[in-house]
Amino acid sequence: MEQDCIFCKIANGEISSSTVYEDEMFRVILDLSPATKGHALVLPKKHFRNIFDIDENTASRLFVVAAKVASAMKKSLGCTGLNIVQNNEEIAGQTVFHFHLHIIPRYKDDGQVIGWKPGEADSEKLKEIAACIHEAMD
């Protein structure tokens, strides 16, 4: 746990929150600045700055928790879809530097949009990029 990290303090119960789920590794809370009704954050109790720091066990357990919460949202809130968003570093919109995953329920006419504009790709460039990433994999 990082001493000055607000999400560490929330995840470990030092600061109160509207908790919707908790286990030994995670706390899921409602976002104080929600995009839609039920917008939640999945917070690991252990501090990781972002996806570049998270360990494999935590990363794999994360989506088990996210799926459980998402199913409960659909059942209880009546959302017809949802977005799962996770930002890494300031350039990508990360504002709190403790790994967290947003689960944003979506409703018809909720006024929210998808966060990027799709572009076009050249098949040869895609092959080059895929090869470059593949070579960097451990």
C-alpha positions in Angstrom: 0.0 0.0 0.0 1.3 3.5 -0.9 1.0 6.0 1.9 -0.3 8.9 -0.2 -2.5 6.9 -2.6 -6.2 7.7 -2.1 -7.3 4.6 -4.0 -5.1 2.4 -1.7 -6.9 4.0 1.3 -10.3 3.4 -0.2 -9.5 -0.1 -1.4 -8.3 -1.1 2.1 -11.2 0.5 4.0 -9.4 3.5 5.5 -11.7 5.9 3.6 -15.4 5.1 3.3 -17.0 4.3 0.0 -20.2 3.0 -1.6 -18.9 -0.6 -1.9 -20.7 -3.0 -4.1 -18.3 -5.9 -3.8 -15.2 -6.9 -1.8 -12.9 -9.9 -1.4 -9.4 -10.4 -0.2 -7.9 -8.8 -3.4 -10.4 -6.2 -4.6 -12.9 -3.6 -3.5 -15.5 -2.4 -6.1 -17.0 1.0 -5.4 -19.4 3.4 -7.1 -17.6 6.3 -8.8 -18.1 9.7 -7.2 -18.2 11.3 -10.7 -20.3 8.7 -12.6 -20.8 8.7 -16.3 -24.0 6.7 -15.8 -26.1 5.3 -13.0 -24.1 2.5 -11.4 -20.6 3.5 -12.8 -18.2 1.5 -10.6 -14.5 1.2 -10.1 -12.7 -2.1 -9.5 -9.7 -1.3 -7.2 -7.0 -3.8 -6.3 -6.1 -3.6 -2.6 -2.5 -3.9 -3.5 -1.0 -0.8 -5.2 -0.1 -1.0 -8.9 0.4 2.2 -10.8 -1.2 0.9 -14.0 -1.4 -2.1 -16.3 2.4 -2.0 -16.9 2.9 -2.9 -13.2 0.1 -5.3 -12.4 1.0 -9.0 -11.8 -0.6 -11.8 -13.8 -2.5 -13.3 -10.8 -4.2 -10.0 -10.0 -4.8 -9.2 -13.7 -6.6 -12.6 -14.2 -8.7 -12.4 -11.1 -9.7 -8.8 -12.0 -11.9 -10.0 -14.9 -13.6 -12.6 -12.8 -14.6 -9.8 -10.4 -15.5 -7.5 -13.3 -17.8 -10.2 -14.9 -19.5 -10.9 -11.6 -20.2 -7.1 -11.0 -21.3 -6.6 -14.6 -23.8 -9.4 -14.4 -25.2 -8.0 -11.1 -25.5 -4.6 -12.8 -27.5 -6.0 -15.7 -29.8 -7.8 -13.4 -30.3 -5.1 -10.8 -30.0 -1.9 -12.8 -31.5 -3.0 -16.1 -28.7 -1.7 -18.2 -28.7 -3.0 -21.8 -24.9 -3.0 -22.2 -21.8 -1.7 -20.5 -18.3 -0.3 -21.2 -15.2 -1.6 -19.5 -12.5 1.1 -19.5 -9.0 1.2 -18.1 -6.7 4.1 -18.7 -2.9 4.0 -18.4 -0.8 7.1 -18.0 -1.8 10.7 -18.4 -1.8 10.6 -22.2 -4.6 8.0 -22.0 -6.6 9.8 -19.4 -5.4 8.2 -16.2 -5.8 10.8 -13.4 -5.3 8.6 -10.3 -2.2 6.5 -10.5 -3.5 3.4 -8.8 -4.7 0.7 -11.3 -8.5 0.7 -11.6 -11.0 -0.6 -14.0 -14.2 1.4 -14.8 -17.4 -0.6 -15.3 -19.9 1.8 -16.9 -23.5 0.5 -17.3 -25.1 1.8 -20.5 -28.7 2.7 -21.1 -30.6 3.8 -24.1 -30.3 7.5 -24.6 -27.8 7.9 -21.7 -25.9 10.7 -23.6 -22.5 8.9 -23.4 -20.3 8.2 -26.3 -17.5 5.8 -27.1 -14.1 7.4 -26.3 -12.3 7.1 -29.7 -12.9 7.6 -33.4 -12.2 4.5 -35.5 -9.7 5.0 -38.3 -8.7 3.0 -41.3 -5.8 0.6 -41.5 -3.6 -0.7 -44.3 -3.2 -4.5 -44.2 0.6 -4.3 -44.8 1.0 -1.8 -41.9 -1.1 -4.1 -39.7 1.2 -7.0 -40.4 4.3 -4.9 -39.6 2.8 -3.7 -36.3 1.7 -7.2 -35.3 5.2 -8.5 -36.0 6.7 -5.7 -34.0 4.5 -6.4 -31.0 5.0 -10.2 -31.3 8.7 -9.8 -31.2 8.5 -7.7 -27.9 6.4 -10.4 -26.1 8.2 -12.2 -23.3 
